[in-house]
Amino acid sequence: MERMVTKLLLATSNPGKVDEYRVLLAGVEVTLVTPSEQGLEGQPEETGETFEENALLKARYYAQASGLLSLADDSGLEVDALGGEPGVHSARYAGEGATDADRVLLLLNRLKGVPAERRTARFQCVVAMAWPEGATETFHGSCEGQIAGEPRGNNGFGYDPVFCVPELGKSFAELEPDVKNQWSHRAEAAGKAAERLRILVDTAKTPA
């Protein structure tokens, strides 16, 4: 029998992700907490070769450390003209200590001279949930787009200023959060996770 879910640990220290997940999971009747709110320090080294491996690594680490059901994601940008880079290295693309702006600048420099029709790319996201007892589940999401010639917009984080959705003619950073959440890779994966969480919560409410 599955344990009642009343609290969910968002296994990230990224404030942008925390804000997004509080919106994406707003309809689920669980209390969302962060590692810092639980007094947890440190984080696992992301040694996986795929988004799924890294998401599971983080979710398992925090589930064991907290004793709570934990949700982690790993996401990144795959640019076709760069052979799928930066991929799983998206957050570390410009080295340790680099800012989002540093990573965006490096990406644009590597795409200099590449015409618009060859600047196709996609955001990928895998959300993993891990229970302290060891069980895990994963949920996938993706969004196709193109890399702009320069940063556009002030919303979002990461590569959002240069990732454009052709159907909208705007970058993720130019979209309001509610519009971005209709398109984003993270919203798709989180939506699937939210459905699973609702089932767990509703099942726990049902008398045996």
Protein Blocks (a to p, Z undefined) as FASTA:
>chain_A
ZZddfbdcddbfbfklmmmmmmmmmmpccddddfklnopgcjdddfbfbfklmmmmmmmm
mmmmnopacdddddddddfkloopakjmlmmmnoghiafklmmmmmmmmmgoiafklmgc
cdddddddddfklpacdddddddddddfbdedjehehjlmmmccfklopafklpcfklmm
mmmmklmmmmmmmmmmmmmmmmmmpcZZ
